[in-house]
């Protein structure tokens, strides 16, 4: 069924941007608090446990907030949380490698330290976008554009965050919010574009709205017409069965 433009308003874009802003800001705040609470005297197992919990919650929060938007429109939207969480976790690990290569001045593999952060951000965005693509392609066509948009988003958000926080030193919530605004703006626009120009296979709202707009069409599918019994009787009388 065709997902008509009227079914997707700019409210979806605003909600997506707001969810990204809140998710990124809260995650940055949590990481900042973790860095303050954990000291040299903290037991290793306690520090490891807290770090794991904060990391998992931080990378999963934006995906969870986005799920609140998607679940009203698509079936089996819960997979988005897992895909986003795993993709973001792998993406941040890739970015960590890039930042380490830049700090040491050794780069990574054949990439010099001058470009390693850029390449890492682009590649991290592609990996995160590819994980989300596995879910998104079940709902919309042209979903491959999501991977490209994710690369651009991660690249831009990385530089916005680094500039706003002075390389992760100050104003982490503000930097997270700024990065979330940029990321949410880009990805929200792409999502609206994909939803407006595709045939939907998992859309909930479209089926409901179409049934309300044309209830007679829905009844015609589930209710046999009055002429059907007469048609079957005529077939039986005029050779519908072999003797």
N, C-alpha and C positions, 0 to 999 in steps of 0.2 A: 504494500500500500504506500502511496506517495505521501511523504511527510510535508504537508503544505507549509509555506512560510508563515501563515497566520498562527500555526501551532507553536512556533518558536519565536518568542519576542526577545527584545534586548534585555529583559529582566534576567534571562538565563546568563547573559554576559556579565551583568552587574553582580549577580549572585556568585558566579564563578570567581570574579575578581575579588569580591569581599571574602570568600572562603580562603582563597590563596593568601590574601593579606593577613587574615587572622591566624591561619595555620603557620605561616612562616614566622610571624612575630612571636607567637607563643612558643614555637620550637626554639627560636633563638634565645628567648628569655630562659627557657628550661636549660639550655646548654650553658648559658651564662651563670645561672644559679648553681649548676653542677660544678662548674669550675671554681666557684667561690666556696662551696661546702666541702669539697674534697681537698684535703691537705696531705702533707707528707706523713702525718701521724694516723691517717685513716687506714684501717686494715685493708690489705690487698683484695680480699674477697668481698668486702663491703664496697670498695671502690669499683670493682668489676661488676658487681650486681647493679649498683646505681647507674653506672655508665651504660650498661646493656639496656636497662629499663628506659632510661631517658632517650637513648639512641633509637630504640624501636618505636617508642611513643612519638618522638619528634618526626621521624620519617613517615610515620603512618597517619599523623594528624591531618595534613592537607588532603590526603586521599579519602579519609573518613568524611571530612567536610564536603568534599566534592561528591561523595556517594549520597549524601543527603539531597543533593540536587538531582543526580542521575536516577535514583531509585523511583522517583515519581514518573519517569518517562521510559525507562527501559527495564526489561525483565532480567533477573539474575545479575543485578548491578553490584552485588556484594563482592564479586570477583575484582572489582575496581580497587577496593581497599588493599587486597593482597598484591595486585599487580603494581600499584603505585608505591606501596611500602618497599617491596623487593627492588623495584627499579630505582627508587630514590636511594636506598641503602648502597646498592652497587655503584650508583652514580657518585655518591659522596666519597666512596672509597677510591674511585678513579680520580676525583678531584684532589684527594689527599696525596696521591702519588704525584700528581702534577705540581702541587704546592711544595712538596718535599724536594722535587727535582729543581724547582726554581730557587728554593732557599739554599740548597747546597751548591748551586751553580753548576751542577753536573748534568742537568736535564734528565731525559729518560730515553733509553735506547738511542735512536738516531735523531731525536728531537732535542734541539738546543734549549738551554734554560730560558732563553728569551721568548720562546713560543710554547713552552710545555704547558703553561697554565691555560692558554687559549685552546690548544688541542685537547687538553684534558676536559675542559668545560664543554666543548662541542661534542666530544665522544661520550661524556657522561650523560648529556641531554639526549643523545641518540639512543643510548641503552635504556634510560628511563622511559623515553617515548616508545621504544619498541615493546617494552613490557606492557605498557598501557594499550598499545596497538593490538595486542593479542585479544584484548577484551573489546576494544572499540570497533574492530572490524566485524564483529558479530552484529552490530547495530547499524552501522553506516557504511556507505561506499566511500571510495577515495581516502580511506583511513590512513594510507601511507603518508599523506601530507602531515599527519600528526607528529610523526617522527622528526621530520624536518623542522617543524615549528618548535618542537621540544628542544632541539639543538640550539636554535636561535634564542629561545627563552632562557635556557641555562647559561648560555654565553653572556647574555645581557644581564641577567640577574646576578651572576657571579661578580661582574665588575661593579654593579650598583651596590652590592653588599660590601665588597672590599673597600670601595670608596667611602661609603657611609659609615663604616665601622673602623676606618683606618687600619685595615688588615686585621679585622677581628679583635680589636683592642678596646674600643669604646662604643657606646650606643648600639649594642647588639639588637635590642627590640626594634629600634628605629630602622636599623639596617635590614632586619628581617621583613619588616612591614614594607619598606621600599622595594626590596627584591620581590616580595609577594605581589605588590601592585603591578610591577612590570610583567612578571610571569603570568599572573591571572589575566591581565589585559590581552596579552598575546594569545594564550591558549584558549581563553574564553571566546575571542573573536573567531579563532579557527573552529572551535566546537560549534558555534552558531552557524558558521558557513557550511560545515559538513552536514549538520542536521537539516539545513534548509535546502540542500541540493543532493538529496539521496532518497532512496527507497528504504523504508524502515522495516526491519524484520522482528524487532523486539519492542516496539513502541506500545506503551500502555494507553497513554492519553489519546493517541490518534484513534484507536478502536472505540474508546468510550465516546469521543466527540462525534465520530462518524455515525455511531448507532443512535445517539441523541438527535442528530441532525436529520437522519433518515430512518426512523424506526420501522417503516414498512419494508425496507430492504432487508433488515435483519430478520423480520418475521418470515419473509419469503424464503429464506435459507433454511429455516428450521421447521416451517409448517408446510405440509403438502397442499397443493391447490385442489379445488373442488373437482377439477376435470380429470385428475389422475385416476380415481377409481373407475370412471367411465372408460378411460382409455385402456386400462387393463382388461375390463370386461369385453371391449370390442376386439381386442387381440385374441382372447380366449375363444370367442365365437367365430372368428374368421381365420382360423388356422394358426393360432398362436402356439399350438402344441402339435407334435407329430403323432399320427395314428399308426 
